[in-house]
Amino acid sequence: MSAAVTPTTTAAVTDPSDPACLAPLPVLGREVSVPLVTGGEVTYAALDYAASAPALQRVWDDVAAYAPYYGSVHRGAGYLSQLSTDLFENARETVASFLGCRAGDQVVFTRSTTDSLNLLAAALPAGCEVFVFETEHHASLLPWRDARVTYLDAPRTPADAVTTLERALADRDPYGPALVCVTGASNVTGELWPVRELAAAAHAHGARIVLDAAQLAPHHPVSVAELDVDWIAFSGHKLYAPFGSGVLAGRADWLREAEPYLAGGGASRKVSRRADGGVDVEWHDSAARHEAGSPNVIGVYAIASACKALTEAGFDDLVARERYLIGLVRAGLAQVPEVRVLSLFGDDAPRVGVISFVVDGWNSSHFAAALSAEYGIGVRDGLFCAHPLVRTLLGTDPQDPGECGAPEAAPGERSLNAIRVSFGAGTPDEHVERFVRAVKELVADGARWNYRTEDGRCVPDTTASA
């Protein structure tokens, strides 16, 4: 690889005895100022990492260094094409190492976690049964349209999750193929799931398991071998590499035997015309089989750069600092009686930096809009593409949340939507401290501005102040 595109390094301040002293990793947007509806500007507090994390500065620098050398991959004789091909295939090795893949595992580059799981769904053997908890993100819940699907009720403890799966698997056809799909960390509650135990239960009953690591991989080390899962799926845009790429990594056999996810150049090894006028195709049996078309080289390189940056920063330090931030947020919210934090497994369950909550008497869209317009804080509100889970946690049925100006639910009544705050390796202490302060002020004093509903969203009414 040319010295011009040699990856840079990112060093974190390390003091394991005091997570508060650890520095956040540099990310793009950390100096961006946004206007406040009440006047003036403030540095934007990006607290929606669970949807899309900002790019690491390291990733941006590596992509910028490579961009002038961009070329086609796998089929070009020119120097830039060969350099890009090496970069692309080296990225595959980097991701395999980051994920602790086993010998023989394949790393297939996709567009996202959703794309990865849809690819796997298309590769299922005939008659495959799929077992998935209702608590999954829609990316894990919905792709299995051509399989027999058993949706499992939301567990209330990690042990309950394992028991629920074991009971469901005990009733299946023991001679047919089966797949379990489970998240590593909830995109709603942030709670960690007992992946290793669920994998053991799946394998004990002759089933395979795929791990949705979209929320886990940016926060914790993930190993295919150590967790003993068959596949892992994740997205670059949650791993500080928002350049439109994702990964499906794991066992090769089902992928090798399936029809290509997309038919086209790159997936085919040999194409010839038949005497009857038709076409015969010999498909690759490598990862290329499911990577037809010109690949997203920059997106793939960005993922590899992020994998290296997180590994070099050290997950022990990253996890310690994130636990410190989680403690700040949870302690602050606990001081507000009107706030209820959503949880499946209880307050003591280990989790990543994803916390959802409701506020008595507040419409969630209104609350999120006020955090943005009056404090420069970006969070998310709604059902977070995990509708069954959020409705289970809230105890509600599907219904229209109504106008943002009206309370979503009166005190003591059930809320219809939730608010989610999420953060990670690039989050400064000040952002979570400002968030906690804003929650307390909004609950105590109310919003300082009038809001209205526009295209289903709550927005500040700029025609008049509160």
C-alpha positions in Angstrom: 0.0 0.0 0.0 1.3 3.5 -0.9 2.6 5.6 2.0 0.1 8.2 1.0 -2.7 6.0 2.2 -1.0 4.5 5.3 -3.6 4.6 8.2 -3.0 7.2 10.8 -3.1 6.3 14.5 -5.4 7.5 17.3 -4.2 7.4 20.9 -6.6 7.6 23.8 -5.5 9.0 27.2 -5.3 6.0 29.4 -5.8 6.0 33.2 -7.7 2.9 34.1 -8.0 4.1 37.7 -10.3 7.0 36.7 -12.5 6.6 33.6 -13.5 10.3 33.9 -9.9 11.2 32.9 -10.1 9.2 29.7 -10.4 11.4 26.6 -13.2 10.8 24.0 -11.9 9.7 20.6 -11.8 12.6 18.1 -14.9 12.6 15.9 -16.1 14.8 13.1 -18.6 17.5 14.2 -17.2 18.0 17.7 -16.8 21.7 17.0 -20.1 22.3 15.1 -22.3 25.1 16.5 -26.0 25.1 16.0 -28.5 28.0 16.6 -30.9 27.9 19.5 -34.5 29.1 19.0 -34.1 31.2 22.1 -31.1 33.0 20.6 -27.4 32.5 20.3 -25.5 29.3 19.4 -24.1 26.3 21.2 -21.8 23.4 20.4 -24.0 20.6 19.1 -24.4 17.6 21.5 -24.8 14.5 19.3 -26.6 12.0 21.5 -28.1 9.8 18.8 -25.2 7.4 18.3 -27.6 4.4 18.2 -29.0 5.7 14.9 -25.7 6.9 13.3 -22.5 7.6 15.1 -20.3 10.4 13.8 -17.2 9.5 11.8 -14.0 9.1 13.8 -11.5 11.7 12.8 -9.1 8.8 12.1 -11.6 7.3 9.6 -12.1 10.6 7.8 -8.3 11.2 7.6 -7.7 7.7 6.2 -10.5 8.0 3.6 -9.2 11.4 2.6 -5.7 10.1 2.2 -7.0 7.2 0.0 -9.5 9.1 -2.1 -7.0 10.4 -4.8 -5.9 6.8 -5.3 -9.4 5.4 -5.7 -9.8 2.9 -8.6 -11.9 -0.1 -9.7 -11.2 -3.3 -7.9 -10.5 -6.9 -9.0 -10.6 -6.3 -12.8 -8.2 -3.5 -13.5 -4.5 -3.7 -14.6 -3.6 -0.2 -13.7 -1.7 0.8 -10.6 -4.7 2.5 -8.9 -6.9 -0.5 -9.6 -4.4 -2.9 -8.1 -3.9 -0.6 -5.1 -7.6 -0.4 -4.5 -8.0 -4.2 -4.9 -5.3 -4.7 -2.2 -6.9 -2.1 0.0 -10.3 -3.8 -0.4 -9.1 -7.4 0.3 -6.8 -6.2 3.2 -9.9 -4.6 4.7 -11.6 -8.0 4.6 -8.7 -9.4 6.6 -8.9 -6.5 9.1 -12.6 -7.0 9.7 -12.1 -10.8 10.1 -9.5 -10.1 12.7 -11.6 -7.5 14.5 -14.5 -10.0 14.7 -12.3 -13.0 15.7 -13.4 -15.0 12.8 -12.5 -18.7 12.5 -10.5 -20.3 9.7 -12.9 -20.8 6.7 -15.3 -18.0 7.7 -16.3 -15.5 5.0 -16.5 -11.8 5.3 -19.1 -10.4 2.9 -19.4 -6.6 2.5 -22.9 -5.3 2.3 -24.6 -1.9 2.7 -25.8 -2.3 6.3 -26.9 -4.6 9.0 -30.3 -4.7 7.4 -28.8 -5.7 4.0 -26.6 -8.3 5.7 -29.6 -10.0 7.4 -31.6 -9.9 4.2 -28.7 -11.5 2.4 -28.6 -14.3 5.0 -32.4 -14.7 4.8 -32.0 -15.2 1.0 -29.4 -17.9 1.6 -31.5 -20.0 4.0 -31.8 -23.7 3.0 -35.3 -24.8 2.0 -37.6 -25.5 4.9 -35.5 -23.5 7.4 -37.1 -22.5 10.6 -36.3 -19.1 12.1 -36.6 -18.2 15.8 -36.5 -14.5 16.7 -37.5 -12.6 19.8 -40.1 -9.9 19.4 -37.6 -7.6 21.0 -35.5 -7.4 17.9 -34.9 -4.3 15.7 -36.9 -4.6 12.5 -33.7 -5.4 10.6 -33.6 -8.7 12.5 -37.4 -9.1 12.9 -38.6 -8.7 9.3 -36.2 -10.3 6.7 -37.4 -13.9 7.1 -40.4 -13.8 4.8 -39.6 -17.0 3.0 -39.0 -19.1 6.1 -41.2 -20.5 8.9 -40.8 -18.0 11.6 -41.5 -18.4 15.4 -41.6 -15.1 17.2 -40.7 -15.4 20.8 -42.1 -13.3 23.6 -40.0 -10.7 25.3 -38.0 -12.2 28.1 -37.7 -10.4 31.5 -34.3 -11.7 32.5 -31.3 -13.1 30.5 -32.0 -16.5 32.0 -35.6 -16.2 30.8 -34.3 -15.5 27.3 -32.3 -18.8 27.3 -35.2 -20.8 28.7 -37.7 -19.4 26.2 -35.4 -20.2 23.3 -34.7 -23.8 24.6 -38.4 -24.5 24.9 -39.1 -23.2 21.4 -36.3 -25.2 19.9 -37.4 -28.4 21.7 -40.6 -28.4 19.7 -39.0 -28.0 16.3 -38.2 -30.6 13.6 -34.9 -31.9 14.8 -33.8 -32.9 11.3 -34.5 -29.7 9.5 -32.3 -26.6 9.2 -33.0 -23.8 11.8 -31.7 -20.4 12.6 -31.8 -18.2 15.7 -31.5 -14.5 15.2 -30.6 -12.3 18.3 -29.3 -8.9 19.1 -26.1 -8.4 21.1 -27.3 -5.1 22.7 -30.8 -3.7 22.5 -31.1 -0.5 20.4 -33.9 0.5 22.8 -32.7 -0.3 26.3 -29.0 -0.8 25.6 -29.0 -4.0 27.6 -26.6 -6.8 26.8 -28.1 -10.1 25.8 -26.7 -13.5 26.8 -25.3 -14.3 23.4 -22.9 -17.1 24.3 -25.6 -18.9 26.3 -28.1 -18.5 23.5 -25.6 -19.8 21.0 -25.0 -22.9 23.2 -28.8 -23.5 23.4 -29.2 -23.1 19.6 -26.3 -25.5 18.8 -27.5 -28.0 21.4 -30.8 -28.3 19.4 -29.1 -28.4 16.0 -29.8 -24.8 15.1 -27.5 -22.1 13.9 -27.4 -18.5 15.2 -26.8 -15.1 13.7 -25.8 -12.1 16.0 -27.1 -8.6 15.2 -24.1 -6.7 16.5 -25.1 -3.3 15.2 -25.3 -1.9 18.7 -22.7 -4.2 20.3 -19.7 -3.9 18.0 -19.2 -0.1 18.5 -19.1 -0.5 22.3 -17.6 -3.9 23.2 -15.2 -6.4 21.6 -17.0 -9.0 19.6 -15.6 -12.4 18.6 -17.3 -15.0 16.4 -15.2 -17.7 17.9 -15.5 -16.8 21.5 -19.3 -16.2 21.3 -19.6 -19.4 19.2 -22.1 -17.8 16.8 -22.4 -18.8 13.2 -22.7 -15.3 11.7 -22.3 -11.7 12.8 -23.9 -8.7 11.1 -23.1 -5.0 11.7 -23.1 -1.6 10.0 -20.3 0.9 9.4 -22.5 3.9 10.2 -22.9 2.8 13.8 -19.2 1.9 14.0 -18.0 5.5 13.4 -17.7 4.8 9.6 -20.8 6.3 8.0 -19.8 5.6 4.4 -22.6 3.2 3.4 -21.1 -0.2 4.1 -21.9 -3.2 6.3 -20.7 -6.7 7.1 -22.0 -10.2 7.2 -19.3 -12.6 8.6 -19.3 -16.2 9.5 -19.9 -19.7 8.1 -19.4 -20.1 4.4 -21.5 -23.2 3.5 -25.0 -21.7 3.4 -23.7 -18.7 1.6 -21.7 -20.8 -0.9 -24.7 -23.0 -1.7 -27.2 -20.2 -2.1 -28.0 -18.3 -5.3 -26.2 -15.0 -5.4 -27.9 -12.2 -3.5 -27.5 -10.0 -6.6 -26.8 -11.4 -10.1 -24.1 -9.5 -12.0 -20.5 -8.8 -12.6 -18.1 -9.8 -9.9 -20.3 -12.6 -8.6 -19.8 -14.7 -11.7 -16.7 -16.7 -12.5 -17.7 -17.8 -16.0 -20.6 -16.9 -18.3 -21.3 -18.6 -21.7 -24.0 -18.8 -24.3 -25.8 -22.1 -24.8 -26.8 -23.5 -28.2 -30.5 -22.9 -27.4 -29.7 -19.2 -26.9 -29.7 -19.2 -23.1 -26.9 -18.4 -20.7 -24.9 -20.7 -18.4 -23.3 -19.1 -15.3 -20.7 -20.4 -13.0 -20.8 -18.4 -9.8 -17.9 -17.7 -7.4 -18.0 -19.7 -4.2 -16.0 -17.0 -2.3 -17.5 -13.9 -0.6 -17.5 -12.4 -4.2 -20.6 -14.6 -4.9 -22.7 -12.1 -2.9 -20.9 -8.9 -3.8 -22.0 -8.3 -7.4 -21.3 -4.9 -9.0 -18.7 -2.3 -8.2 -18.2 -2.5 -4.5 -18.2 0.4 -2.1 -14.4 0.5 -1.7 -14.4 3.7 0.4 -17.1 2.4 2.7 -15.2 -0.9 3.2 -11.9 0.9 3.8 -13.7 3.2 6.3 -15.0 0.1 8.3 -11.5 -1.3 8.4 -10.1 2.0 9.6 -12.7 2.1 12.4 -11.9 -1.4 13.4 -8.2 -0.6 13.7 -8.9 2.7 15.6 -11.2 1.0 18.2 -8.7 -1.8 18.6 -5.8 0.5 19.1 -7.7 2.7 21.5 -8.4 -0.4 23.6 -11.9 -1.7 24.4 -11.0 -1.9 28.1 -10.6 1.9 28.2 -13.6 2.5 25.9 -15.9 0.3 28.0 -14.7 1.9 31.3 -15.3 5.4 30.0 -18.7 4.5 28.6 -19.8 3.0 31.9 -18.8 6.2 33.5 -21.0 8.2 31.1 -23.9 5.7 31.6 -23.6 6.3 35.3 -23.8 10.1 34.9 -27.0 9.8 32.8 -28.7 7.2 34.9 -27.9 9.0 38.1 -29.2 12.3 36.7 -32.5 10.8 35.4 -33.0 9.0 38.7 -33.3 12.4 40.3 -36.3 13.3 38.2 -39.4 11.4 39.6 -41.3 12.1 36.3 -38.8 10.1 34.3 -39.2 6.4 33.8 -36.3 4.6 32.2 -37.3 1.6 30.0 -35.7 -1.8 30.8 -36.3 -5.5 30.1 -33.8 -7.0 32.5 -33.8 -4.4 35.3 -31.7 -1.6 36.6 -28.6 -3.7 37.3 -28.4 -5.3 33.9 -25.1 -4.5 32.0 -25.7 -2.2 29.0 -24.1 0.0 26.4 -24.7 3.7 26.1 -28.3 3.5 24.9 -31.0 4.6 27.3 -34.7 5.1 26.5 -37.2 6.8 28.8 -40.6 8.5 29.0 -41.5 11.7 30.9 -44.9 11.9 32.7 -47.1 14.5 31.1 -44.9 15.1 28.1 -45.3 14.2 24.5 -42.0 12.5 23.5 -41.7 14.4 20.3 -42.3 17.7 22.1 -39.6 16.8 24.6 -37.0 15.8 22.0 -37.8 18.9 20.0 -37.2 21.1 23.0 -33.9 19.4 23.8 -32.8 20.3 20.2 -34.2 23.7 19.8 -33.5 25.1 23.3 -30.3 23.2 24.3 -28.6 22.0 21.0 -29.0 18.4 22.0 -29.8 15.7 19.4 -31.7 12.7 20.6 -34.3 10.4 19.1 -38.0 9.9 19.9 -40.5 7.3 18.7 -40.5 3.5 18.5 -36.9 3.2 17.2 -37.6 0.6 14.5 -38.4 -1.8 17.3 -42.1 -1.3 17.5 -43.1 -4.6 19.3 -40.4 -4.1 22.0 -41.2 -0.5 22.7 -44.9 -1.2 22.9 -44.2 -4.1 25.2 -42.2 -1.9 27.5 -44.8 0.9 27.4 -47.8 -1.5 27.6 -49.5 0.2 24.7 -51.2 -0.9 21.4 -50.5 0.8 18.1 -52.1 4.2 17.9 -51.6 7.7 16.7 -49.5 9.7 19.1 -51.5 12.9 18.3 -50.3 16.5 18.1 -47.0 17.3 19.7 -48.3 20.3 21.6 -50.6 18.1 23.7 -49.3 15.8 26.4 -48.7 12.3 25.1 -50.0 10.9 28.3 -51.2 12.5 31.5 -49.4 11.6 34.7 -50.2 8.0 35.6 -51.3 7.1 32.0 -49.2 5.1 29.5 -47.0 6.9 27.1 -47.3 6.1 23.4 -43.7 6.8 22.4 -40.3 7.1 24.1 -37.2 9.3 24.0 -33.7 7.7 23.4 -30.4 9.2 24.3 -27.3 7.3 23.1 -23.6 8.0 23.1 -20.2 6.3 22.7 -16.5 6.7 22.2 -16.6 10.2 20.9 -19.0 11.7 23.5 -17.5 14.4 25.7 -18.6 14.6 29.4 -20.1 18.0 28.8 -22.7 16.6 26.3 -24.2 14.2 28.8 -24.0 16.7 31.6 -25.9 19.3 29.5 -28.5 16.6 28.6 -29.1 15.8 32.3 -29.4 19.5 33.2 -31.8 20.1 30.3 -34.1 17.2 31.3 -34.3 18.6 34.8 -35.0 22.1 33.6 -37.6 21.0 31.1 -39.5 18.9 33.6 -39.3 21.6 36.3 -40.0 24.7 34.3 -41.5 23.5 31.0 -40.4 24.5 27.5 -39.5 28.1 26.8 -40.9 28.1 23.3 -44.1 27.2 21.5 -44.1 24.1 19.3 -46.4 22.8 16.5 -46.7 19.6 14.5 -45.3 19.7 10.9 -45.3 16.6 8.7 -45.7 14.4 11.8 -42.8 16.0 13.7 -42.8 18.4 16.5 -41.0 21.6 15.5 -40.5 25.1 17.1 -43.2 27.6 16.1 -41.1 30.4 14.7 -44.0 32.8 14.4 -44.1 33.5 18.1 -42.2 32.8 21.3 -43.6 31.0 24.3 
